[in-house]
Each structure stands twice: as C-alpha cells, then as structure tokens.
Amino acid sequence: MNAWSGEVRAVYATEAAGAEMRELASGHLVAGVGLAGDRYALGTGLYSPKWHPDRQLTVIAKEVIDDVAVALGKPVDGVELRRNVVTHGVPLNSLVGIRFAVGETILYGGRLNVPCRYLERLTGKKVYSPLLGRSGLNCRILRGGTIRAGDVVRPLSTAEAAEVPFEEIG
C-alpha cells in the first residue's frame, strides 16, 4: 500500500435508529464496542440485531460526500449519510483487512459499508446509487481513545501493527 495520510473532518453519533445524528466535538471509541453513546454501541441501531464485530464504527470520505452532492445536484452534508466519522485524504476502500491509526486510536478496516434504501427514506435524497461501491468502511475498534476533527488518520508501520496482534480483533 502506498504511503498516505489524511484527517478526521467530523465525528457524529445518535442514540437511536432513525434519530437525528449530531456532530460531536470529540468522541470516545471503546475497543470492541463502538463510539460511546452511539446507537450501535448502545444496541439501539437499525442493524443492532444483526451485530457484527466489523460494524463498531462507520467511516466515510468527505470526497465521496462531495461527489454524491454533485451527482444529486444538491448539497449533501456528512451528518445526513449517518456514518460516525468523516475523513479527508484517506483511501477507505483500500483499508479492508488493514489496521490503521485515527489519532490515538487503532481501527481495523473490516469490510466496505453497503448503502441501503433506509438512508434514502431518512434523507429524502436519492443517495443509494451514488454511494454504491463507496459507502464507507465498517471498522472494528482495536484500541480505544478519544477522536476529534483534525486528528491524523494514517496507516500503521509494520512495528506498530505488530503491537496490536490480530488476536485482539473481535
């Protein structure tokens, strides 16, 4: 993988399925659980009954949000797409199966997020098709901590990755 570095642009959470997301000044990631106070960490999300360790945190790229707005011909805000973290300059689709750092935390890119029609009902915008194949990344939280806008997102070195053994995942 080529060297890259990006940043967190926003952190969002909500307490319940369908409830309005709110932007957080900072969020606390709990290893093996999720974003403290968020619907999936609380077990109140739409997909909570279908729990999977790779859905502890959802991340989407600001570049994708901007492309969706262009495709729709109207503004789209990160909060509308209902992901926990918005990044800039991060190759999210290439991070499946990779451990990476977000500020002081370490995440594992478990699998690509798949858009759903539920999102269209909530937003009133036809976002499903523009999000196909780039709807974000579902992650496991390997090392918790605080995240906030401006935090650096970067790949781990081989030595850093060795400090977070795969056994910790899940």
Summary of the structure (lengths in Angstrom):
residues: 170
radius of gyration: 14.9
end to end distance: 23.8
largest distance: 45.9
contacts: 529
relative contact order: 0.24
helix: 28%
strand: 31%
